[in-house]
Amino acid sequence: MAHSPLNNLKENEGIAALVFLIFCTALALKFTPNVGTSNLAPAVSRAAAPWIFGPFQVLLLYLPPRLGVIAIPTLIVAGLAGLPWFAKHLGDAWGKGIFSVLWGFVLILLLWYAATELWWV
């Protein structure tokens, strides 16, 4: 029985994804992250998270915990996950409008992070 092109594509992409994950895991195990301070580093007034967690750290720092950790990220993820449903049931124009609003909200959060944390650069 012959494979359909779609099944062949799924198998190839699945194998490539597994190889990529194994490669990333091997790299993560080989290199240690440089998180923390040394004796040569200047003292900081508060703990600094790695760069990828910066926006979440700002949410924790400046907003109430339930709003910054639970409400805003949940709304962003739910809104992005619900985009296909919105586009299907409300029409493409509504879906694009909601996507634009969510993208603008994420952009505002990133600009807020840049303004509050990176103002000295």
C-alpha positions in Angstrom: 0.0 0.0 0.0 1.5 3.3 -1.1 1.8 6.3 1.2 0.0 9.5 0.3 2.0 12.6 -0.1 0.4 14.1 3.0 1.3 11.1 5.2 4.9 11.2 3.8 5.1 14.9 4.6 3.9 14.3 8.2 6.4 11.5 8.7 9.3 13.6 7.3 8.4 16.6 9.5 7.9 14.4 12.5 11.4 12.9 12.1 12.9 16.3 11.5 11.2 17.7 14.6 12.5 14.8 16.7 16.1 15.3 15.4 15.9 19.0 16.1 14.6 18.4 19.6 17.4 15.9 20.3 20.0 18.4 18.9 18.6 21.2 21.1 18.6 19.0 24.1 22.2 18.0 23.5 23.2 21.6 23.2 21.3 22.5 26.4 23.1 19.8 28.3 26.5 20.7 26.9 26.4 24.4 27.7 25.6 25.9 31.1 23.6 29.1 31.2 25.4 32.2 32.6 22.6 33.2 34.9 23.7 34.8 38.2 26.5 37.0 39.3 30.2 36.7 39.8 32.6 38.5 42.0 33.6 40.8 39.1 30.0 41.8 38.3 28.6 44.9 39.9 26.0 44.3 42.6 22.4 44.6 41.5 19.5 46.0 43.6 17.1 43.2 42.5 17.4 39.8 40.9 17.6 39.9 37.1 16.1 37.1 35.1 17.4 35.8 31.7 16.5 38.0 28.8 13.7 35.7 27.6 11.8 36.2 30.9 12.2 39.9 30.9 8.7 40.9 29.9 7.2 38.5 32.4 9.5 39.9 35.1 8.2 43.4 34.3 4.7 42.2 34.5 5.5 40.7 37.9 7.3 43.8 39.1 4.8 46.5 38.1 1.4 44.8 38.2 -0.5 43.0 40.9 0.4 39.3 40.8 -2.9 37.9 39.7 -3.2 40.4 36.9 0.4 40.2 35.7 0.9 36.4 35.9 -2.6 34.9 35.4 -5.0 37.3 33.7 -2.9 39.0 31.0 -1.0 36.0 29.7 -4.2 33.9 29.8 -6.0 36.5 27.7 -3.2 36.7 25.2 -3.0 32.9 24.8 -6.7 32.5 24.7 -7.1 35.2 22.1 -4.4 33.8 19.9 -5.8 30.3 20.2 -9.3 31.5 19.4 -8.3 33.3 16.2 -9.3 30.5 13.9 -12.7 30.2 15.6 -13.2 34.0 15.3 -12.2 34.0 11.6 -14.5 31.1 10.8 -17.6 32.2 12.7 -17.3 36.0 12.6 -15.7 36.4 9.2 -12.2 37.2 8.0 -12.5 40.9 8.7 -13.4 40.3 12.4 -10.5 37.8 12.7 -8.1 40.2 11.2 -9.3 43.0 13.5 -9.0 40.9 16.6 -5.5 39.8 15.4 -4.6 43.4 15.0 -5.8 44.3 18.5 -3.9 41.4 20.0 -0.7 42.3 18.1 -1.1 45.9 19.2 -1.5 44.8 22.8 1.7 42.7 22.6 3.5 45.5 20.9 2.5 47.9 23.7 3.7 45.5 26.3 7.1 45.2 24.5 7.4 48.9 24.2 6.5 49.3 27.9 9.2 46.8 28.7 11.7 48.7 26.6 10.8 52.0 28.1 11.0 50.8 31.7 13.9 48.5 31.5 16.1 49.6 28.6 15.8 53.3 28.9 19.6 53.8 29.6 20.7 52.1 26.3 
